[in-house]
Amino acid sequence: MSAHSQALWLRDQGHEVAVLTTAQRPADEMHGALVDGLRMYRFHLPRLYPVYRFAAAKAWQKPLWHLQDHLDPSNRRIASRVLDEFRPDVATLHVVQGLGYNVLTELAARDVPVVYFLHDLGLACVKMSMFRNGQECEKQCSVCSLSSWYKESLIRKLPRVGFCSPSRANLSRVAEFLPIQRYPHTAILNPNRYPAATVPRTDSATLRVLYAGRIHQTKGVDVLLQSARRLQQAGSSTRPFHVTVVGTGPQEAALRAEFGAEPWCTFTGFVNQADLSNIMLNSDVLCVPSIWFENSPGVLIQALGLGLPVLGSNIGGIPELVEHGHNGLVLPPGDVEAWRSALEDVLQAPERLSDWRSYALANSSRFDQDYLGRLTLEFIETVIGTRRVGKA
């Protein structure tokens, strides 16, 4: 989504933009067709499975898939075709996994400046998350270490390269494993544009608590629901509350079975961005209870832009967005009792939410797409103007 938003913003500034991405099947391929003013190159790569189906892939297939993603020469052939046809002045890389990391070799051979956007921990971890067996990885495993060494060797070949992350935390985390500090680097929020709400805001005697996102163990949805159950069972507040869970994911069925019958809980399933804005406008607080190293959750930015206060985990880039006591609270990740206590505090002092909402709205300009887009473009131009910065 962030890559798409950036491409459209650059198009609107008068730049010519091509997008190279993957196709789930050969019938979905595109070879330079114009779509919404973007020149689209979409290829079905000869992998064991499409990147979109990684969750359902068999265990024995995944190591072979990653070998293909690192070394398959067809990656380079496809990239060469696009690079020679479009002849870019700069390449902005968003998600290289799936296209093949060895495409960097083709960019280096053509002296194309590269801006690598760090949306995740893909340079440090083949799973892109450094999260395994329900907890964060304290260090790289041997496979991820070897993969990072290979990726760094490709990056060193690039005559001009810089790194941009939407959070300082993610930038620092990647720098623990690759020497990106040798190169131009910065932290700039993604220049996304979220839909405006199309309904008026209404007040409610019930505290309306919202979770929106993927329902996966990394997101801590179970932590939120367990804390809400404790709060309901304690009966310590005279004000009712309701938790709405928006989204789908691998943990959805289990959580629906455990909490779906509770009168204070509703699961909506998938909701599009426009409808989510309307739900946010008529919620009182968004909860982002992640237990893994979040980078810069778009749902959090969408909420704050609409004036919705946030309770977020004190991890990754979340504390860079949630200003404790000003537009919400940062809380210990995975701590059910701390989250229960925070919800109870909000129930007992609802005037805090009004103050937080006012503060969020007053500071929403920091998420303006044009403002962030100009910062991003300035960094891209900086990288274009460098020569072999940090070459080892």
N, C-alpha and C positions, 0 to 999 in steps of 0.2 A: 504493500500500500504506500509506504514512504517513497519507494523508488518511482512508483507511478505518479505520485503527487509532485515529486521533484521534476520529473520529465515534462509534465504538463505545465508546470510553472516556467521552466526554461523555454518551452515552446511559446508561451505567452509573452516572454520577453524578446521574442524575435529570433531565437536560436533554432538551428536545425538539429533535431534530435532523432536518433535511432535507438531502438531497444532490442537487445539480444537476450532471448530467454528460451525456456524449454517448452516442448509440447508433450502432452500426455500420450498422444498417438500420432502416427504419420498423417492422418487426415486433418489434424489441427495445425500442420505446419504453415508458416508464412515466409515469404522470401522477399521482403522489402516492400510489402503493401503498405499504403498509408491508412492508418486508423486513428481518427481524432487528431490528425496533424502529426502523428508520430510514425516514423518508418519502422515497421515491425518485422523482425527476424525471429521466427519461432521454429525450433528444430526438435525433432524427436531423436534423442541420442540413443545409441545402441547399448543400453544398460540392462542389467538383469531385471530392473523394475523402474518405473518412472519415479522421480523424486517425490511426487505427491503421495506415493503409496508406501513410504518407508515404514510406517507404523505397522502395516500388515505383512511386511516382508519376513521371510523365514530367517532364522538366526544365521544359518550358514551362508546366506546370500549377502548379508551386509558387509562383511570384510571384503568380499570380491567386488561389491559395488564401489566401495571406497577406493580400491586399487584402480578400478576403471576411472573413477573421478579424479584421481591424481595423475594417472599415467597413460590412459588410452589416447593414442595418436589421433583418433577421430575428433577429439575435443579441439585439437589444434587446427585440423583441416576446416572444421566449421567456422572457428574464429577467424582463420585466415581469409576465408571467402567473404565474410562480412566486413572485415577491416579493409580489404582491398577494394571492395565495392563502395563502401561509405566514406572511407578515408577520414576518420575523425580527428579533430584537433585535440581532443582530450577524451579519456574513458573514465566514467564514474562507475566503480564496481560496488554493487550492493550485496548480492548473494551469489558468490562464485560457485559454491557447492551445488552440484547438479549440472553446471556447464563444464566443469573441469578446471582444476587449479593450473594445469599446464598451459592454459590459454594465456597466462601471463608471459610466457616465452614469446608468443607471437606479438604481444604489445611491445615487449622490449626490442624485438627485432626491427620494429617499425618506428622506434623512438617516439611512441605515443605517451604523453604524460598521463599518469594514473592517479585518481583520487579514490582511495579505498574507504568506503563508509562502513564503520564497525557497528552493525546493528545487533551483533551477538558476539559470542566468543569462538567463532568458527576458526580463527587463526590459531587458537590454542587448544581446541577440542574438536574431534571429528563428529561428536554429537552436538556441537555448537553451543553447549550449555554448561559444561563442567558440573553436571548434576547427575548423580547415579545412585541407585538403590535408596532413594528417598532423602538424600543429603548432598550437599555441595562437595565437590572434590577439593581436597586440600592441596593436592599437587597433580601434575600430569601423570597419567599412566604411560607405559612404554610406547603404546601405539600412538597416543596423542603427541608424545614428545618427538617421535620419529616424523609424524605428519608435520608438526611445526617446523622442524629442521628443514624439511623439504620445501615448505611454503616460504620460509625465510630465504632459502637459496634462490627461489624464483624472484622474490621481491628485490633481492640484491642486484638482479640483472636489469631492473627497470631504471633507465637514466633519470627519470623524474617521477617521484611518487610522494604522496602525502596521505595522512590518515585523519578521518573525521568521525567522531562519535557523538551521539546525542547526549551522552552523559560523561562527566569527568571520571566517574567511578569505573565505567566500562573501559575507558581509555587507559586508566591506570592498571586495571586487571590484565588487559592484553599485554601491556608493557612489562608485566612480570615474566612473560614467556618469549616475547619477541622484542628486539631493540628498536621499537618504533620511535623512541625519543630521538634517534639519529636523524629523523626525517621531519619535514613540516607536519605538525599535528595540532588538532584543536578539538574543542567540544562545542558543538552547535546543535540545538534541537532540530529535528527533522522539519522542513518547511511544509507541513501538512495543512490542509484546509478541511475542517470538519463541518458537516451540515448544520445550519442554524435550526433551532427549534421552530416548529410551525404551530405550536399550541401555546396558550397562555399558562402561566404558572398559577397553581392553586395551593392554598394552605390546607393542612390536615392536622387533626388532633392526634393522629397516629404517626409515630416516627417512621419515615420511609427510608429503609436501609437498602442500598443497591450493591450488588456485585455484578460486573460485566466483564466477560472474557472467556478464555478457554477453561474448561472444567477439567483440570489436570492436577495431579498431586503437587506439582511445583508451585501452583497458584494459591495453595492454602485455603481453598474454599471450605474444606472440612473444618479448618480452624475457626473460620467465621461462624459456620453453622453450629458447631459445638459450643462456642461462646454464647451464641444467641439462645441455644437450648438451656444452658445454665442460667442465663438471665431470666428466661421465662419461668423456669422451675423455681427460682428463688422468689419470684413475685415481689421484688423489692421496689418496684416502680408502679405508680398509679397510672402512668401514661402508657398506652399500648404501643407496640412496634410491629413492623412487618418487614421481612427480608425478601427481596426479589432477586433471583439468580438468573441472569441473562447469559446465554451462551450454550455451547455444546462441548463435548470432549470425552475422553476415555473414562473419566470418573463419574460422568453424569448419571449413568444407570444406578450405580451403587449409592450415590448421594440422594437420588430421587427415592430409592427404596427405603433409605433410612430417615429422610426428613420430609419427603413429599407430602405426607399426610398431615404434617403439622399445620395448624390453622394460621400460624404466623409466617409461613414460608411458601413461596411460589416459584416454580421453575418455568421459564418462558420458552426455552429452546433458543434457536438462532433468531436474532433480530438484526435488521440492516442498520447502517449507520444513521440514516435519517430518523428512523423510529427510535433508535437509542438516544438521540439528542432530545426527543420529546419525553422519553422516560426519565432521562437525567434531569430535565428541567422541573419535573414533578417528583423528584426524590429529595431527600433532606441530607443524605450523606452517602458518599461512595466509599466502599471498603476495598482496599487492594492488599490482601493478606498474604502476599507471596512469601514463600520460604526459600526461593532460590535467587540468584544474583540478577535481579531485573536490570535492564539497561535504562530504558526511558519509556514506560508504558503509555501508549497512545491514548488508551481509555482514560488515564489520569489527566492528561493534557486536555482532552475533549471535555472532561468534567469541569476542570478549573476554568476553562474558557467560558463555560456556561454559568459559572458562579457556584458550582456544586462543591461543598467542602469534602475533604478526603481524609479518611483514616488509612494510613499506609504503613507497610512494614519498613523498619529501619534497616534497609539493605539495598545494595546496588545504587542505582540512580534515583530511587524514590525520594530520599531525603533532599535531593537537589530541587525537587518540585514541591514537596509538601513542607511548608514552613511551620514548624511545630508551634502551635498556639496562635497562628495567624490565619491560615487557611485550612487547618485541620490538625491532625496529630500523627507523629511517627511512633510506632509501637514495636516491641520485640517480635521478630518473626517466629511463628509457631507456638507462641505463648497464649494458650486458650484463656487463662485467667486474666492476663493483661488486656486481651481484647474484650472479654466480658466486662471488665471494670471500665474500660473506655466507653463502651456502649451505654453502660449504666450512667456514667458521668454526663453523657450527651442527653440522655433521657431526663435527668434531674436538673440540667441547666440548659434548656433549649435556646436561651438567649445567646449562647456561644455560637450556635450555628448561624444566627443572623449576622453576627460580627464577622465570622469567617466568610460567609457568602459575600458580604460587602467588600472585604479585603480581596477575595479572589477576583471579583468583577473589576475592581479598581486596578488590578495588576494583570489583566488578561491580555494586554497589548504585547506582552513578552512572547506570546504564542502566535502573533500575527504572521501569516505566511509570507507576505512581501518583505517584512523585516528580516525574517530568518532566511528567506531565499537570497536576499542581497548579501547577508553575511556568508552564506554558503558559496555564492558565486565569487565573492572576493577571495575566499580561500582557494577555490579552484584556479583562479587567475594567479594566485601566489605560487601554486604548485607548477603551473605552466611556465612560470618565469624562472624556476630554479634549474640548476644543472648538477646532477649527480650528488645531491645532498646526502651525506651520511654513507656514501659508498664504501664498503669494506674491502 
